Structure formats: structure tokens, C-alpha cells
């Protein structure tokens, strides 16, 4: 807290590391409008309106922004000035969070929107300094890194929130609160999320080979099932294809990955992900899900929400106005809302509850996308990456795709009829 006119002012200070496709858009715009108007305008969307009076005077300050290069840092600073009237400190380099944490000893939250394989280092550095974290999904790509993050958070008594925004899609909230209770015991389903080619070949070209489409976006769907049904995986099978990115772009990266996961409630879900949708596809992404139960089913087309139009210049288009949308203010500027914003706001509100209302991590654990839940998705990703890698190599050599993974109290075991049983993780799932 700071003193203003003899009174203590309640402030949350936020810095952002990573300002690419998602960090530089959704994260940056969210923190900029929180800086402008505080938390209160966004609480009712999240069922947190009963906290409005208690947190009504809390200010959010967006204090620093870091990117990989000096040019991109300067460009984002100029954008902040022009679009938001903000002038955050800017940093760049391979480890810019080190400088941010040094220069802002009173920082409350470090937001991490770096590439998938680079989340762990800034998260751990922030926790070691006693700073809360909001990280992009997936929390990590490695199960051991997920454990290290959870242990560091517990030692520090600090929150790690994960941007699992599909939880806040109003269609999915209806599924959680109503529909899932009407279709009986869940039996099987499928979850699809397919990204455009420009994601793998332009936005994420430098690191696409270090990740894959399931790790990048499939974790949104795994998180939804884990959070809504309280399940854990018991086994999985995974395969992937490397054709287009190899052929047309010289990239040793997966075009698509398909993962079948069996959960401990008997439910079997197929996760289907790619990042090679043609440029002519009518929406930013293609996404849908189905879940079949003993007494019914639910289907959700998350790509086509009913708004569709055609123009000579752009062809047929659809829009997901639930995810993010601009709402015109009286001064001509735009507020930014949607479930893509909600998952960030809820994590910041939880930090406010801890700092100003005395709430504990344990008390809040079930009220935001937390690190313990995110760990389950990381375990699935870790196993799927190894199973997919092996099966791809065997498929190329004409030996089929026989590799699977088993989850249990002993950890994660890879079952490979050619190479034998291999334990890749030795903690209880």
C-alpha cells in the first residue's frame, strides 16, 4: 500500500513478459483497461459482484512490459502510449523478467506469455521473489517442471493462476452447471481445436518444433474435463503427422496430433488438434466438442456461434463474439470483454483477496484455474508428447503405432512393445 493524502492507497502492480500474438493482444489490453478503471467493472461477469465494495478502491497499475527484442519492446511501448495512454517500463532480451523483478521490488503479479517451452523460468523467478503469477497455458510442458512450480508457490505462499479461458465460455459454464447433470454418467466424447497455418509458420515459427498443436491448445480441453469432472487420466494413446510443415516449410514439426485419453471415471475422450488450417478458412480457429453420457449428449460448435457474413473482399466469415469483443465507451474508446478477459481478471481478483482481504491460498484454491489442476494437464501433455514421438518414428518405419502411456500411483509409464516399459515420471498422478 502507498500513502496518498495521509490515507493508504491499495494498489496491485502488474508486469507482463511476452507480448506476441496473445500476450500483446489479450493480456496487454486486459491489464491496460484494469489500469484505467480498476477491478469492479468486470466482477459481475464472474459472479464476484459481492466483492465489489470490499475491493472497489483497489487500483491496478500496469508497470512493465518485456519482449524478446529491443525493436518489439519499443513498438509495444509506442502502442501502449497511443492506444491506452500508458507508459510502462520496457525490457527485452532472453531473461527480461530478471530485470523487472530487480527494478520493481513491490511488484505483485508477473504475467507470463512467453512461448510454451519458456514458461517455467520466469514463473520460478517470480515466486522466489514472492510475486504472484498469471501464466499462459500450458503451465509447463514437463511434469517435473510443474511439480517445481507448485512447490515454489507453496513455499512462497503465492498464487499461480493459469489462463484456461475455456472454463469461462458461457456455453461451457452452462455445460458445467446444468447440462452435465442431465446426461447421466459421461461415456465418451471428442474435443477439436484447429489453428490456422499462420500460427505454426509465422507467429510461432521459431518454436513450433519445440511444441506441438496438442500441447499448445489441446490443454484447453483437457483442463475443461479435469476441472468440471474432477478426473485424472489413467491411460492414453497418441499419434501425429508431419507432412505439410515438412514439405512446404522445411520444419520438423507436427501438423496435427490426435490423443485418446481414458479417465478414472471411465470416460474416454479424443482430443484432435492441428495448426495448418488453410488461409481461406472462415474463422480464426475451428473448435467443437461432443460429450455422450448414459442418458443424453451435449454438442458445442465453438467456432460457428451463429454470426456469419460474406463480403467480396474477405469471402465467408464467422465470428466468436463470446471470446473477446469491443464495447464502445462514451469517449469513443473501447472496453474489451469476453471470456478471454475473464480468466485473467479472476486471477487478479484472487490476488487482491489475498493481499487486501486476508484470504489464503487454500481458501481460494477452487475458485480460479490453479497450478494443481494445471499439473494434471501437464502430465497428460508430457505423456502424449513421448507417446506421439515414439509412435511417429515407428509409423515411419512401418511398425505401426503401438505405444501407450499408463498413469498411476507409481507415476507415468510408457508401454512400448519394441523398447519395453519406461518410467518417465515417478510421482503419484
C-alpha positions in Angstrom: 0.0 0.0 0.0 1.1 3.6 -0.6 0.3 6.8 1.3 -1.9 9.3 -0.6 -3.1 12.4 1.4 -2.5 10.6 4.6 -4.5 7.6 3.6 -3.3 4.2 2.4 -3.9 3.5 -1.2 -4.5 -0.1 -2.2 -2.6 -1.0 -5.4 -1.8 -4.1 -7.4 1.2 -3.8 -9.7 1.4 -6.0 -12.8 4.1 -6.6 -15.3 3.9 -8.7 -18.5 6.6 -10.9 -20.0 5.9 -11.8 -23.6 3.9 -9.6 -26.0 3.4 -11.8 -29.0 0.2 -12.9 -30.6 -1.7 -13.5 -27.3 0.4 -11.6 -24.8 0.5 -8.5 -26.9 -3.3 -8.5 -27.5 -5.4 -10.2 -24.8 -3.1 -9.8 -21.9 -1.9 -6.3 -22.7 -5.4 -4.9 -23.4 -6.8 -6.5 -20.3 -4.2 -5.0 -18.0 -4.4 -1.7 -19.7 -8.2 -1.4 -19.0 -7.7 -2.6 -15.4 -5.2 0.2 -15.1 -7.8 2.6 -16.4 -10.8 1.5 -14.4 -9.9 -1.0 -11.7 -11.4 -4.4 -11.0 -15.0 -3.5 -10.2 -16.4 -3.2 -13.8 -15.5 -6.8 -14.5 -16.6 -8.6 -11.3 -20.2 -9.2 -12.1 -19.4 -11.3 -15.2 -17.6 -13.7 -12.9 -20.1 -13.9 -10.1 -17.8 -11.8 -8.0 -20.1 -8.8 -7.6 -20.3 -9.5 -3.8 -16.6 -8.4 -3.7 -17.2 -5.1 -5.4 -17.5 -3.0 -2.2 -14.6 -4.7 -0.5 -12.3 -4.2 -3.5 -13.8 -1.1 -5.0 -10.9 1.2 -4.2 -8.2 -1.2 -5.4 -6.1 0.3 -8.3 -4.3 -1.8 -10.8 -1.0 -0.4 -12.2 0.5 -1.9 -15.4 4.1 -1.0 -14.7 6.3 -3.0 -17.1 6.4 -4.9 -20.4 9.1 -7.3 -21.7 9.6 -8.8 -25.1 12.4 -10.7 -26.8 13.9 -7.9 -28.9 14.5 -4.2 -28.4 12.5 -3.3 -31.5 9.4 -5.2 -30.4 9.7 -3.7 -26.9 9.8 -0.2 -28.3 6.9 -0.9 -30.7 4.7 -2.2 -27.8 5.6 0.8 -25.7 4.5 3.1 -28.5 1.3 1.1 -28.8 0.6 1.4 -25.1 1.1 5.2 -25.3 -1.1 5.6 -28.4 -3.9 3.2 -27.7 -4.0 3.2 -23.9 -2.3 6.3 -22.6 0.1 4.2 -20.7 3.9 4.4 -20.4 5.2 1.2 -18.9 8.9 0.5 -18.4 10.0 -1.8 -21.2 12.6 -4.6 -21.2 14.0 -7.0 -23.8 16.3 -10.0 -24.0 16.5 -13.6 -23.2 15.7 -13.2 -19.5 14.0 -9.8 -19.1 12.0 -10.9 -16.1 15.2 -10.7 -14.0 15.5 -7.0 -14.6 11.8 -6.4 -14.0 11.9 -8.2 -10.6 15.0 -6.3 -9.7 13.6 -2.9 -10.7 10.1 -3.4 -9.2 10.6 -4.9 -5.7 7.0 -4.1 -4.9 5.6 -6.0 -7.9 2.5 -8.0 -7.1 1.9 -10.1 -10.3 4.1 -11.2 -13.1 2.1 -12.3 -16.2 3.9 -14.8 -18.3 3.0 -15.1 -22.0 6.3 -16.4 -23.4 6.4 -19.4 -25.8 5.2 -22.8 -24.4 8.6 -24.2 -23.5 9.7 -21.0 -21.8 7.1 -20.5 -19.1 8.9 -22.2 -16.2 11.9 -19.9 -15.7 10.1 -16.7 -15.3 7.4 -18.4 -13.1 10.0 -19.7 -10.7 11.9 -16.4 -10.6 8.8 -14.5 -9.7 7.8 -17.0 -7.0 11.3 -16.8 -5.5 10.8 -13.1 -5.2 7.4 -13.5 -3.5 5.5 -12.4 -6.6 2.2 -13.9 -7.7 2.0 -15.3 -11.3 -0.5 -15.5 -14.1 0.8 -17.7 -16.8 -0.4 -18.7 -20.3 -1.4 -22.3 -20.8 0.1 -24.8 -20.7 1.7 -24.1 -17.3 4.7 -26.2 -18.5 5.5 -29.0 -20.9 7.3 -31.2 -18.4 5.7 -32.9 -15.4 8.8 -32.3 -13.2 8.7 -28.5 -14.0 5.0 -28.5 -13.0 5.9 -30.0 -9.6 8.7 -27.5 -9.2 6.3 -24.6 -9.8 3.7 -26.0 -7.3 6.4 -26.5 -4.6 7.8 -23.0 -5.2 4.3 -21.5 -4.9 3.7 -23.3 -1.7 7.0 -22.1 -0.2 6.3 -18.6 -1.2 2.6 -18.6 -0.3 1.9 -17.1 -3.7 -0.8 -17.8 -6.3 -0.1 -19.3 -9.7 -3.1 -18.7 -12.0 -3.3 -20.3 -15.4 -5.1 -18.7 -18.4 -7.5 -21.5 -19.0 -10.2 -19.3 -20.6 -12.4 -22.0 -22.0 -13.7 -22.5 -18.5 -15.3 -19.1 -18.7 -17.0 -19.6 -22.1 -20.8 -19.1 -21.2 -21.6 -22.3 -23.2 -19.2 -24.3 -21.1 -20.5 -22.8 -17.9 -23.9 -23.9 -18.9 -22.5 -27.4 -19.5 -20.8 -27.4 -16.1 -23.7 -26.1 -14.1 -26.7 -27.7 -15.8 -26.2 -29.9 -18.8 -23.6 -32.3 -17.4 -26.0 -33.2 -14.7 -28.7 -34.1 -17.2 -26.9 -36.6 -19.5 -26.0 -39.3 -16.9 -22.6 -40.7 -16.5 -20.1 -39.5 -19.1 -19.0 -42.3 -21.5 -17.1 -40.8 -24.4 -16.5 -37.6 -26.4 -14.3 -35.6 -28.6 -12.8 -32.2 -28.4 -11.4 -30.4 -31.5 -9.3 -27.2 -31.8 -7.6 -26.5 -35.1 -5.4 -23.4 -35.6 -4.6 -21.6 -38.8 -1.4 -22.2 -40.7 0.0 -18.8 -39.9 0.2 -19.8 -36.2 2.8 -22.5 -36.9 4.6 -20.8 -39.8 4.5 -17.2 -38.8 3.5 -16.3 -35.2 5.2 -19.3 -33.6 7.7 -20.4 -36.3 10.7 -20.0 -34.1 9.5 -22.5 -31.5 6.8 -24.7 -33.3 9.3 -27.5 -33.5 9.7 -27.4 -29.6 6.0 -27.8 -29.1 3.0 -29.3 -31.0 -0.6 -28.5 -31.6 -1.9 -30.7 -28.8 0.5 -29.1 -26.2 -0.3 -25.6 -27.5 -4.1 -25.7 -27.5 -5.3 -29.2 -26.5 -4.6 -28.4 -22.9 -7.6 -26.1 -23.0 -9.9 -29.1 -23.5 -8.0 -31.4 -21.1 -8.4 -28.6 -18.4 -12.1 -28.4 -19.0 -12.7 -32.0 -18.3 -10.3 -32.1 -15.4 -11.9 -29.0 -13.8 -15.5 -29.8 -14.5 -15.5 -33.6 -13.6 -12.6 -33.7 -11.1 -11.0 -36.6 -13.1 -7.5 -37.8 -13.6 -6.0 -39.7 -16.6 -5.4 -43.5 -16.4 -4.0 -44.1 -19.9 -3.6 -42.6 -23.3 -2.6 -43.2 -26.9 -1.3 -40.5 -29.2 -0.3 -40.2 -32.9 0.7 -37.3 -35.0 1.5 -36.3 -38.6 4.4 -34.4 -40.2 3.7 -33.7 -43.8 2.7 -30.1 -44.7 5.1 -28.3 -42.4 8.0 -30.6 -43.5 7.1 -30.4 -47.2 6.3 -26.8 -47.6 8.2 -25.0 -44.9 11.2 -27.3 -44.0 10.0 -27.6 -40.4 10.4 -30.7 -38.3 7.1 -30.1 -36.6 3.8 -31.9 -36.3 1.0 -30.7 -38.5 -1.6 -32.4 -36.3 -1.8 -34.6 -33.2 -4.6 -36.9 -32.0 -4.7 -38.1 -28.4 -7.2 -40.5 -26.8 -7.3 -40.3 -23.0 -9.1 -42.6 -20.6 -10.0 -41.0 -17.3 -10.6 -42.6 -13.9 -14.4 -42.2 -14.1 -14.4 -44.4 -17.2 -14.8 -41.6 -19.6 -12.8 -41.7 -22.9 -12.1 -38.5 -24.8 -10.5 -38.0 -28.2 -8.5 -34.7 -28.4 -7.9 -33.6 -32.0 -5.6 -30.6 -32.7 -3.7 -29.1 -35.7 -2.2 -25.8 -36.7 -2.4 -26.0 -40.5 -5.9 -24.7 -41.3 -5.8 -23.1 -44.8 -5.9 -19.3 -45.0 -9.3 -19.4 -46.6 -11.0 -20.9 -43.5 -13.8 -18.6 -42.5 -13.0 -18.3 -38.7 -9.8 -17.6 -36.6 -10.0 -21.2 -35.4 -12.1 -24.3 -35.8 -13.3 -25.7 -32.5 -16.1 -28.0 -31.3 -16.8 -30.6 -28.7 -19.2 -33.5 -28.0 -19.9 -35.5 -24.9 -22.1 -38.6 -24.7 -23.5 -39.9 -21.5 -25.6 -42.8 -20.3 -28.8 -40.6 -20.5 -28.0 -38.0 -23.2 -25.4 -36.0 -25.0 -24.2 -32.4 -25.5 -22.6 -30.9 -28.6 -21.0 -27.4 -28.8 -19.8 -25.8 -32.0 -17.4 -23.2 -30.6 -16.4 -21.9 -34.0 -19.8 -21.2 -35.5 -21.8 -19.2 -32.9 -24.5 -18.2 -35.4 -23.0 -14.9 -36.7 -22.0 -15.4 -40.3 -21.4 -12.9 -43.2 -19.9 -12.7 -46.6 -18.0 -10.0 -48.5 -16.4 -9.7 -51.8 -13.0 -8.8 -50.2 -12.9 -11.4 -47.4 -15.3 -14.2 -48.5 -17.4 -16.1 -46.0 -16.6 -15.3 -42.3 -17.8 -16.3 -38.9 -17.0 -14.7 -35.5 -16.8 -15.8 -31.9 -18.1 -12.8 -30.1 -18.0 -14.6 -26.8 -14.2 -14.8 -26.7 -13.4 -11.1 -26.9 -15.3 -8.1 -28.2 -15.0 -4.3 -28.2 -17.7 -2.3 -26.4 -17.8 1.4 -27.3 -17.4 3.8 -24.4 -18.8 7.3 -24.4 -15.4 8.8 -25.2 -15.1 6.7 -28.3 -12.5 4.3 -26.9 -13.4 0.6 -26.5 -13.8 -1.6 -23.4 -12.6 -5.1 -24.0 -14.6 -8.0 -22.6 -15.3 -11.7 -23.1 -14.3 -15.0 -21.6 -10.7 -14.4 -22.9 -10.5 -11.5 -20.5 -12.4 -13.2 -17.7 -9.8 -15.8 -16.9 -7.2 -13.1 -16.4 -9.4 -10.9 -14.3 -10.4 -13.7 -12.0 -6.8 -14.5 -11.2 -6.0 -10.8 -10.4 -9.1 -10.6 -8.2 -7.9 -13.6 -6.2 -4.5 -11.9 -5.7 -6.5 -8.9 -4.4 -8.4 -11.1 -2.0 -5.1 -12.4 -0.7 -3.4 -9.0 -0.4 -6.2 -6.9 0.9 -8.8 -9.2 2.4 -6.5 -11.8 4.1 -7.7 -14.8 2.1 -5.4 -17.8 2.0 -4.3 -20.0 -0.9 -6.2 -22.9 0.5 -9.4 -20.9 0.8 -9.2 -19.7 -2.8 -7.9 -22.9 -4.4 -11.2 -24.0 -6.0 -12.1 -20.5 -7.3 -9.7 -20.0 -10.2 -7.6 -22.1 -12.6 -4.9 -23.1 -10.2 -1.5 -24.8 -10.6 -2.6 -28.1 -9.0 -5.3 -28.5 -11.6 -3.0 -27.3 -14.4 -0.5 -30.0 -13.3 -2.9 -32.7 -14.5 -3.0 -31.3 -18.0 0.8 -31.0 -17.9 1.1 -34.7 -17.0 -1.2 -35.5 -20.0 0.9 -33.3 -22.3 4.2 -34.8 -21.1 3.0 -38.4 -21.7 1.3 -37.6 -25.0 4.5 -35.9 -26.4 6.6 -39.0 -25.6 4.0 -41.5 -26.9 3.4 -39.4 -30.0 7.1 -39.1 -30.7 7.7 -42.9 -30.5 4.6 -43.8 -32.5 5.6 -41.4 -35.2 9.0 -43.0 -35.5 7.5 -46.5 -35.6 4.9 -45.4 -38.2 7.6 -44.1 -40.4 9.5 -47.4 -40.2 6.4 -49.4 -40.9 5.9 -50.8 -37.4 2.5 -49.3 -36.6 1.7 -47.1 -33.6 1.7 -49.5 -30.6 3.0 -47.2 -27.8 0.7 -46.1 -24.9 1.1 -44.5 -21.5 -0.3 -45.5 -18.2 -0.9 -43.2 -15.2 -1.0 -44.3 -11.6 0.4 -44.1 -8.1 3.8 -45.0 -9.5 3.8 -42.1 -11.9 3.7 -42.3 -15.8 4.9 -45.5 -17.5 5.4 -45.7 -21.3 4.4 -49.1 -22.6 6.4 -49.8 -25.7 6.4 -53.3 -27.1 9.6 -52.6 -29.0 11.6 -50.9 -26.3 10.0 -52.2 -23.1 8.4 -50.4 -20.2 9.9 -47.0 -19.3 9.0 -44.8 -16.3 9.2 -41.2 -17.3 7.8 -39.7 -14.1 7.8 -41.3 -10.7 5.4 -39.3 -8.6 1.7 -40.3 -8.0 -0.6 -38.9 -10.6 
